[in-house]
Amino acid sequence: MKRTACIALSAMILLSLGGCAPKVGSEKWCANLKAKPKGEWTLNEAENYAKSCIMK
């Protein structure tokens, strides 16, 4: 029973962390992406950055 409770707690923590990410295109999202090394950007991130942060 302890193992099941631990797995459930871990799943709830991971799901709650997903809600903390800023909305794509927001000022906070742009700042976070700008601070991230460009070699770690995904193609979608680069495209959204160009649309939302550069060409506002």
N, C-alpha and C positions, 0 to 999 in steps of 0.2 A: 504494500500500500504506500509506503514512503516513496518508492521509486516513481509511482504514478503521480503522486502529489508534486514531486520535484520536476517532473517533465511538464506538468500542467503549469506550474509556476514559471518555469523557463519560457514556455510558449507565450504566456501572458506578458512577460517582460519584453520579449522580442517584438510582439505585436504593438505594445505601447510605444516602443522606441520608433517605430515606423511613422507614427503620427507626429513626431517632432521635426520632421524634415520640412524646411521652408518650401513654399509654393514656387514652382518653376516660374522664373521671370520676375520674382519679387526682388526688392533691393537686397534683402538678406541672402537670397539664393545667388544673386550675381556676385556679392562680396565673397561668399563661401567658395564659389567656383573660381573666382579670380585668385584666391589664396591657394587653391589646389594646383599642384604641378601640372602643366599642360600635357605632359606625357601620360598622365593618368585619366585625362578626360575621355569620355566615350564620344562616339560620333554624334549621338543625340544631344549630349551635353554641349558640344561645340556648336551645333546647329542652333539649339535653343539660346545659348549665350549670345550668338551673333544676332539673332532675331530680337531677343528681349533686352539685352544689356547694351548693345552697341547701336542698333538701329531703332531706338525708341522713338 
